[in-house]
Every structure is written in C-alpha cells, then in structure tokens.
Amino acid sequence: MRHNDRAASAPWIRTRLRTAPGAATALAVLVLVTAFLAAAFPRAVDAYETKGLRHDILTADAGRSTLEVARPQPGLELPQAQRDDEARSPELARIGAGLLKALPAPLRADTSSVAYGVRTSKPAVANEPWLPRPEAVPPQLSYVAQSGLKEHATLASGAWPTTPQEVTSDSREVQGAVTEETAAELKVKAGATITLLTAAQEPITVTITGIVAPRDPQGSYWSADPLLRTPSLVLDTTSPFPVHYWTGTVLLAEDSGPALLSTAAEPVLFWRIPPDPAGLTGPDDARLTSVIASLESGPGLLKVREIAGDTAVFATGLGHIVEANARMRDAISPVIAVAALGIGSVAAVVLLMTGALIAGRRKAELALMRSRGGSLRGIGSRLLAETAVTVLPASALGLLLATLAVGEGRFWPGALAAAGVGLLVCVALPLRTTLQHIRPTLHGAREDMVSARPSRRRTVAELTLLVLAVGAVTALRRRGTSAEGGTDLLVSAAPVLVALIAALVLVRLYPLPLRLATRPVARLRGAIGFLSLARAGRSSAGGALPLLALLLALATAAFGGSVIAGIGDARDDAALASVGADARISGASERATLPDELVRTVRDLDGVTGAAPVRVEYSVNMPEAVAGDGGADGGGAGTGGGSADDAKAAALVGVDPASYAELARATGLPAFPAARLKATGSSAPLPEGAEAGPDRVLPAIASPAVAARLGKEPRAIETLSGDFKVQIVGTVTRVASVSPTDFLVVNSAALEQKAPTTLLLTGAPDPGKLRAAVEGSGKEYAVQLRSEERARYVNTPMQAGAERIYLAAVAAGAGYALLAVLLSLLQTAPERKTLLARLRTMGLTTGQGRKLLAFEATPQALLAAGGGLFTGWATIVLLSPGIDLVPLALAGVAGSDTSPVLLRTDLWSLALPAAGVVALAAAVAGVQAWWASRRGSITELRAGDSR
C-alpha cells in the first residue's frame, strides 16, 4: 500500500504542474523576487559596511592609520659593535619580517609600503648661514635613515645617497637627500653640507647628494611623517615672543643609522607598517578593535616585545578610525532596520495572500478529496511536495542572483533569509489549505464581512498589538532608534505596528460607511450603484490580510521616501547655510572690501538673477543685557526665544534692504522685513566723507538672543563701520550672510563705512566665467558656489549604501502594494465572472457590467489608498522626533551643521503609490469586465456550480 502511494506521488505533482503551469510559474516568480530581496539585504548591508570600513582606513591620514613599533636606541652598556649591528638594515629587516608574521588576524599589512630604520626624535639645530631664518631663528632638522627610498622616490637631481664605507657610531661623514619641497623652502642644493653634532659636540658632516621626488606623496611612506615630504614653519614655544622657524627632515642613506646613535637627538629604531584594508569586512571591526587594543597594551604587546625588544612600544590611530566607523554604523543600522522590517513584513503578508489565493482556488478540489476519504496528512504531504518542487528552486535561484548582484557580503545570512522565504511558503500554503478541511463540509453559507463577527480572541489579540504599537512609538520618540545592546527590534518595528493597528481599525470600520451609503443609493433608479456597494461590503477582497499588506507597503514607501527627501533637504540646507546664496564672493580677510567695479561686472554676468552686496563685521561686542526679556516684536519671519547672556558678541551685517529681501525670497530663507530698515530721519544716509555722531539711532533686525539682550530701547555699540545706537525693530531666526546664530542687521546706507565685504548672488552663473571675472579685478577674492558646497556632502560608501537600501525599500514597497491589490482582486475574480454571467442573463449590458465592477472595486481601492496616506503620514509624524538623519546626511563632513535632521512628509512618496493602487484597481476591474464579456454565459453558469 505504501509502495503504491509513493508511486502515485510523482504523477500527482507532474500532473498538477502541467494542469496549472501559470499559477506555478507566478508563484515561482514571486518567491524568486522575494528570496532575491531577502538574500540581497544582508549582503548589501555587509557590502556597504565593508566598503565604509575600507574607505575610512584608506582615506584617513597615514599618520593615524599606520602601525608603528618603536624602541629607544640600544643600551649604552652594550658593546659598540652590537649597538651598530642593531641599527643596520639586516637586523631591522629581520625584526620587521617577524612583526609582519606576528600581526594577528584580521589585521594585515601593506607590504609594499613597509618602512623601517633609525630616526631622531628630537630635532637638531642647523646653524648653516645659507639656511633660511624667517625671524632670525635657525631651522631645526630631523634625520632619518629609512629603508626603501629608491622604491618610493625618483631622483630629480644629483645622486642617491650611499654608504661608500661601513657606517658606525664613530663615522663623521654620511650622505643624505631631501625632497623637492624641502629643497625649495630651505634653499638646499645638491652638494650642500649640513653639520649634525654628536653628544660630545663633535661634528658629523651630512652631504646632500641629491634631490628626490616622492612617487606617491600621499602614500603612507611619505605621509606617516609629513616632515619627510614637506617642511613646516612652526611657532617657537620656548621663546617669549611669537617667532617661527623652519623644520624639516634629511633622508640619510639606508645603512647610515649607526651614525645617529652618537648624537644627542634621541635616536629611536622604528618599523612603520601601513594596514591593508583589502581583506577587511564590515563585521571585522569588533575583532579589529580588540586586536589593536591588545597590541597597544595587552598580550599582543608582549609578543611584539619578544620580537622587537623589551622596550618596544606600539602606537597607532587605527583603533580610533575603526571606532568612528562603528559609531556611524551603529547610528545608521537602526534606521535601516526600520526599512528592513517594513519590507520584510510586507513580503510575508503578500506571500500569505498568495497562499490564501491558491487555497481559495483549490478549496472545492480538496474538499472533494477530503469527502472521499483523503487524510489531512496525505493531502498536506502532496501539497508540500507540490509546493516545494516550485518554491525551493526559485529560492535557490533568488539566492544565486543576490550573490551575483551583491558581490561582497557573508553568504550565510543571505542563505538563511532566502531559506526563510522558501520555508514560509512551503509551510504556510499547505497548512493554510489543510486547516480549512479539518472537517469535511458541504457548500455552506456565504462568508463575508456582513455576517462575520469578531471573536473575543481576535479582540484580545488586537488590543495586545495596540499596546505593543503604543509602547514602540513611545520608546522611539523618547530615546530614538539607538539602543545600548544594538538595534531594538520592537522600536524599529514601530511603523509595522502602526500600520497593523490601522489595518485592523479600518477592517472593523469598513462596513459602516458602505451601509450608510447603500440606503440613499437604493432609492435611485438603476441597480448598478446599489449592487456595487452591496458587493463591496461583502467582498473578501477587503479583508484584513490584503488591507494590511497595502498599508504596510504604503507606509514603508512613505517612510523611505521621507528619509531620502530628508537627507537631500538637510544637505541643501547645510550648503545654503555655509554659502548664504547660490554664489558668494568675499575678500581674503574679513576686512577686505569689494570694489564697485567688481560688483557691477559680476552682476551683469549671464545666469546671475540677483546680487546683494553685504558688509559683514564679526565679533562686535554687545552692551550689557537689559533687565528682563525685552525683545522686539517679530518681523514677519517668526521670532524665537534666545539666551541674552550667550549673545555677548554678534556679527554686524549691513545690507541693502530691497536686494537682501529679494535674495531671501529666492533662496527660501525666512522672509526679511525690509521695510523696517528704511533709512529715514536720524538713520538717513550720510554725505560722502561725513562722520556720524554716536547718538545716531539705526533700526536693526536681530537674532532672538541679541534682541533679548538689547531690549526695546536704543543701545550704543562700537564697530569698525562707525559708532552708533541701534534699536531693535524686528527679529529673524536666520540670515544668509553669516553662519553664527547671533547677528544684528542694519541698513548699510546708514553706516559710515559702506563698502561691502561680501557679494551674494542668486541664479546659475557659469563657474569659470564667474572666477575669471573675479580674477580680472586684480586682487584675490574667495569664490564659493552653493553647488560645489553641496557636492562636499558626497556619500561615503556607508551612507550611499544606506540610501540605496531606502530607495529599494520605496520601490519594493510600491511594487508589493500593487501586487497586493492585484492578488486581492484575483481572489474574487471567479465570483465577478459568475456574477456578470448571471446578470447578463437578466439583461445587464456590457457597459453596465464594466461600471459595476469598477464601482465595486472603487471603495476598496479608496479605502486602501486613503488608509495608506493616513498611515504613512501618521507614521512619519509619530516617529519623526525619534529619528535623526545626521549620520545619513551630514556625517563625516568637516564644518557641517550637526543639528538634528528630522523626518518630514514627502508628498510624492505618499501620493504616487496610493494613486497607483487606485489606478491598478480600476484597470484590473476594467480588464476583468472586458474579458468576461468575451466569454459566453454558458461557460460560467455550469450545472452544479456553487459560485
């Protein structure tokens, strides 16, 4: 008997796949896409974390990322020959090879740039008269005998430094070289000699035999110690007066290290090992941090000392680089988890909807098998085998495509995600189908929303979900997405829980408006309106599962779109705050003024739509704060509170009110009350060359803090533009010309010194022509473009990867929303076809049939679209206080504003998917009506059909 069952299982599967190839193919495609997304997500996260870690290490300053092992010179108690041998290349190379082998995983070295040698840790004064002395202070030079000079430099002039004879501690002549930059600044030529004194004050003559040019100036060989490449003018901290002197490095021949042992410049032996990040991955950061800590002060340091000597020390800034990368990753991960949970929930619900659709289509078939003695185990086994034959290869293919599409990333997380998709479908479909046939049933009463009554268990479950949603939203608003132990999944699931609660509420409230609308429609002529509303209220397409899928998808798409829009807006706003307009021209110093001819020339350039000359004076001392909080009324731009005690100094901004107000409107800044700065009466413009008395009162627009400090009465201030009194007539929270939050804006025409220091431009001038016009003025002026400043906020690999994930979340959310609509309509398609066939026998025309289906689908589509709009908006409003987009938008850019960047509602992300839901529902209803009209009524109305 068992042999017969096994023999029959194969024909059953083959027969089912041949009978319904379309359904099997559609299920396989859906599983393929879902498995691909599920497997690609962890791989994409690993990929951008890996690229981010490598990027941070590669772009960091070599002085921070390089691993350096150093130890003092050999002890004076040792024989001189032994001390000299320890400072020569063979011994240093042997120790360096040992250190490379001892590096613990995952730390690996870039062997092409490893350097070792002997260097002086204390600069020595060079008293040669031909060396430059900018302030009568002689330069101080360091000396290094470093390996690999010929491999990392080219000879520009002269000859390579060599050691014609073996160099020892007693040697008094050595050869050296300097880089081109050092030679240019210190006036060094090939053949020059520099004297280096020993500890016994005996001279060592260093002959400069050549000038070299670094092959890779930014590489670790030259940048680990920048003085190797470029000299520096530094402040003499030992002098009571602010004087400067030159400091640089002389590159000795590789085997000249023993000569430095006799000096008093504190020579040290060193090994510089640049890290190779090519083999690092994102998950390695924790191990890397632990390894570096061990090398700095742990078991790793003991091993280093076994190789390099008991006095060796290990130093690097790589640990700080890795920790900064981990902080950014920890800040981004919770935000990514929100998108991942949202899309994952939508995909799971859509897969369950697919299982429900298949189970509904095969309900009669399986009921017949059950009535003829089929066991639940046998039916479930056949369904499991039938499903697995289609689903498992699709899941494997999705994993393969994800592996090929996202090359970097761990395999097992993606494999588990793809396997989870396949397991969900393989288990859910047979389980859902067999549970409907625990007891054999005949055709019973209609199961629709009108007759359904929620059970107590369902009510308890819904209340539990409501409590979880409220707790998650509250936690996210209070402490944000960060958690001490990592990502808090409950907090990250807040959008999913909000959408779930909204779906359950809408399912409960859905019949009520339809019942109210049915009554007046029933009194109208014609049956189309009444039938459509009656069927819309009874259709299973409006159940909880389809509505949940739609709301989840729309909320996820809206949330992802808001994240992307918030990132872009934050970068645009930061660029505007930095530049002040579309373009900015200012002097090389704060007091440099712009000539009128330059202003006229730039104003007439093509692409310039507006120009606002501004005079800016920073750090103007403010009078003592008045008693109380006597700020002036707001000036149309909104007012705000401010701390008067903090506004001890402010920026004075002199503007032309008309042009500046136009600039504010063009750049989207708060409206500027130009009329309040009108220069009349005592603030009228002064005649050319006239001096104003200190009692002149100028109207001023101030920041809230400055307004609170100065009060409503006139207050005297002293500036480089003149001494006068100001009276606050309004406040604005932000101005275009200055970045400080404390400022005072007056009419520049009323100042004694009116010449502008800054010119703000709107429009899109050609950068080349603008810079050419500025350079043609004959003086040096700084030109800043808003577009170039915006380009500074380029994405790091981690930020770019996170943005791509959110873009994919928006696209996947919209796609799953449309698929949920399609599945919900396909679930009731047979009923619609049968209904049209029956009504056509009663005289229903083709046009009326199309209207009926369209009107029937409209309430459900509008419910889903409206609910999605409301859920997406509510999700953003509720979660916005707890989500800061700074790590995604501005992290890693020096000088950028780090104030919180909150979510904002993005209209397109809300409206487009919702409109797509309505349009797809109408299109599917129209196609169904057209297709049903092409088929005869006899095909649909078969004898014994229960539909």
Phi, psi and omega in degrees: 000316179294324180296322179293321179297317180294323180292332182276345185291321181294312177300326180299312181296314181297320180293319180295319181292325178286328182288319182233067180292329180295314180295318179295320179293318179298318178296319180296319179295317179297316179295322179300312181295316182293318178295323177298313179295319181295321180283328182287330184299304181296328178291321178294320177297314177300321183295312183287331175292321178295311180296323178296318179295315179295320180297316181296323180287318182292323184271352179289156177299134183300331178295337178270320187275338184290141174271127181234127173250127182221150174213153180298168178301156179304149184299146181292343180284348180279156175299149183299321181297321179292321178296319180294319181297323181291340180262004180266163187300316182303315180290319178296321179294321178297317179293320179299319178297321177295321178294321179297318180291332184276353180297123181283149176294147006269014183284126179229153186255148170273093188295339181289342183241013178293136180225146177212162180162204180234135180221158174271132180269350179237119181299148179249139181289133177251114187262013179300133185292337182278351177285143184292143176230089185300326180227041177064022177246125181292154179289160176238125188245147171254157183231138182217133171253095191244143181285157171078021182297315183293331180284336186247009180211161173244150183276115180277321178200159179079215184224161178290142175291138181226180175236088181303326177235159179298128182271132177232183177294339180270355181292141181238009175220127177222163179250152181209178179214164175225160178281169180297320179294318178295318180296322182291318184282322184262006176060041181267137177234157177298133183101348179290156179236144178231139183262130175241124184274144175277178178296334178268014179064027173269140184280137169250121182272121178255113180265122178279106183269341184199162175248129185244156177240124180298138176288318179230088185300331182268359179289167185294331181301320183261338186260347176301323171233097186302336180293341174300325186260318190228127175287167183220144175263112188242160180278135178278103184285345180273349182270143177288348181246152180285088179242154183238156176214160179276145172223142182201188184228138173256130182266108180277165174300152190302320183264023180267008183302319181302332181294331181285343182292339181271358182270168176261019183270019177054066180290147178226152173265136186220156173223117180256123184238104177286140180284151175251104184279001186299328182266001181278150174235164181304314180293352181281354188297323180294315178295321181296317178298318180294319180295317181295319178299322179294321180290329181282320183200061180200202180302328179297324179294324177298321179291322177298319181290332174296331183268312189262348181124156185292340182261008183289145176234151180244131182220139176193154173257010182297325179299321179293325177296315180294320180295320177296320177297320179294324178295318177296319179297317180294331178283329183275325187304315179298325178292322177292325180297328177299313179294319182295315179294323179296309181293321178298320178294318179298314181298319180296318180294320179295321176297319177295323176297321177297317176298320178296321178296314179295319179297320178295321180293330184256014183297315181293320179299312182287329175295322177295316178298320180293321181290337179265016172103006179291135180275155177297323179295317180294315179296316180296322179296317179296317179295322179296315179295318179298319180288319183295325179300327180269319191280316185297315174298324178295320178295318179295320178293322176298320177296318180297315179296321178295322179294321179287323183287322180246096189294322183260142179142154178291147184280319190293320176301317177294321179295319178295322179295315178296320177296325177297321177298311180298319180295320179301314181290318182295328181271317186293318184295308177295322182294314179298321184287316184287330180295336178286348186236035176297320175243134177297132183231151171268177177295120186249202182289161180289136178255101179222181187287337182289321182270344184287142177232125180299136180278170178293322179299318179296320179298316179297317180297319180293320178295323177297316178296323178297317178297317178298318181296315180297318179295318180295315180296318179297316179297319181293321180291328183279315186239005177077194184273352184280151177215146184295323182269015182114204182284129177273109185294326179296318179293318180293337179274007182304314178300322179295316180294321177298314179296323179296315179296318179298320179296316180295321178294317181293324178296322179289323184271348187303315183292335188297307179295331179291321177296320179293324181285334182293325184298307179291329180292328181296337181276350181280162176285141180093150184257357187295311182297316182294315181297319182295317179291321179296316179289326178298324180285337181259352186288138177286350178293342178265020181290181185291321185295309177298319181294322177298317179299317181295313182294320177298315182295315181292321178294320179293317178297318179295319179295314179296318177297324178292323177297313180297315179295321179296322177296313180297317180296321180296320179290320177298317182292322178294321178294319178294320179295328181283317184270318181099341181196192177289333176209154183217133176238128181215164181286167180293334176234169183295330184267354180290134181254159180262133178288152180298325180297320178295319179298316180293320181297315182291323181297331183270002180291150176296137179094345179275117180262343180197148179222134180231102175288136186225139173252121184241131176228117185271160172057048174276125182291133179264150176297169178299149182293142177285158177290136181085190182239083187261053178291158177277166178293151180295154184250047174084345180256005183091145178247169178202155177287160178202159180272114181293329181291334181280339185270054180285335177223146183216165176269130176268126183239116175260124186229159165273112190304318184294308182293327180289322177296321177295321177298316179299320179293320184290328183264358179080017177281167176304143182302135183258123181283078185297327185297335183284348180258018182299129184276093178226162177063231183291342179262014180295154180302142180276149173298155182302125178085355181281151177252138181266151176279160182290353181269359176297139181246120180253133173292144185219144170256130187232164170288159183304320182292319179292320178298321178293329181283319185277334180077195184267341183274157178299138179230139183275138176225154179244126182223167174289343178271000181131162177256130183198178174252150178237145175233122184288123180245000180177168179227148169225153184272348185199141175233160188281333193272341184228149177269335178300151181279346179253121184207165180218119184251127178230170177282120183295336180294338182269001182271154175292317177257108188259347187300130182286148174257347183216143175237120180258133184238145171244156182114198181228070179290152176292124184302320181295314180294323179296314180293324178296320179295322180290318179294332179291348180286346177090356179234165181270121176230147180272132178245123177240136178245137180297323180295321179289323177295321177297325180291341177296333181275045177292151183284133164289163179306325180290316178294317180297319179296319178295321178295320178297323178296320179290325174297317176296324178296319178297313181295316180294321178298316178295318180296315179293328177297314179295322179293323178297319177298315181297317180294319181295325179283325177293331180297327181254010180300315179301321179297319179296317179299316179295319179299314180296321179296317179294317182290331177294328176292342179263006176105009179288130180278168179297317179297321178293326178295320178295319178297321181299312180293322179295315180293328179290323181281338185298312181300320180293318180294318178294322177299313181294316181294313179296317177296322178294317177300312182294318181295316178298316179296314181296322179298316181293317181295318182289323187264348185303317181296340184259002183238120179250124184266010181303315180300329180277330189261313193235358184297140175087001179255117182294135177085000181280155179288127182254019174294154185303140176249110186262162177293151171222155182289128177257115186299318184295319180293332176279314191279319187297309178298321179296317177296324177297324178298313180295316181295318180294319178300316178295320181294317180296319178298319178295318179294319178298317179295319180295318181292320179294327180289340180277342181260147182284158180293333182295326181296321183277325185262074179271152181295133178086358179287131185270354186289000000 
